[in-house]
């Protein structure tokens, strides 16, 4: 294992987020939420693409039949393989937008929201299925962020960023119960943002204002820390052909003197062993 980072994509994203490995296409999907851009990067060829959205976009995930599912300001939409857009679940709420999202083991999308003013309790976590049905799993959320599942699919990990906690739930295929704290990030170390779970069941969490990604064992023990030059690390995901490279997105927003790499996508080759991620079934 190594902790030396490389620059995968040099960029100046305002709010780089949502790295997702698209195994079928052999590429990384990542976002600039505030820039309203869905980007892709093929590490084998170096090819990059960008799709501009009409709204702020909090997450973009592959669909089983091709195309993307997007967590947007006003709900969840679908991009078909030919590029056509259509709404799957349209639920505009003034002052609120979509944020991080994840695909559950059953292929449903767990889509988070938050208020632009980050008002306490103004966000949600909602399960959206292929037929567009939506069920709010968690209400009274402030900034819904990292969501991921254990290798056996029995546990779900989750961050409501201002709480400073990574929480864990029992997961039954449709809902969650028995919420408890996996770990709490100490003052001065940053805030938990996006996360991913590796093949050992360990949780990797990016720390906003922490300039780091941390790995926690299933019992909540801090196992590793990867220091990175951009203070606002936002999310992480394993990618590459063997799922051993850790991609990390970063942000520039709100920084008076950002590091030159702020807004870029960084990668730590050989950081660990990731898990294949399911595609959205819709």
Secondary structure, DSSP 8 states (H G I E B T S, - for coil): -----EEEE----SBEEEEEEETTTTEEEEEETTTTEEEEE-TTT--EEEEE-SS-EEEEEEBTTSSEEEEETTEEEEE-TTS-EEEEEE---TTEEEEEEEE-TTS-EEEEEEETT--TT-EEEEEE-TTS-EEEEEEEESBEEEEEE-TTSSEEEEEEGGGTEEEEEEE-SS-EEEEEEEEE--TTS-EEEEEEEBTTS-EEEEEETTTEEEEE-TTS-EEEEEE-S-S-EEEEEEETTTT-EEEEEEB-TT-SS--TTTTSEEEETT---B-----B--
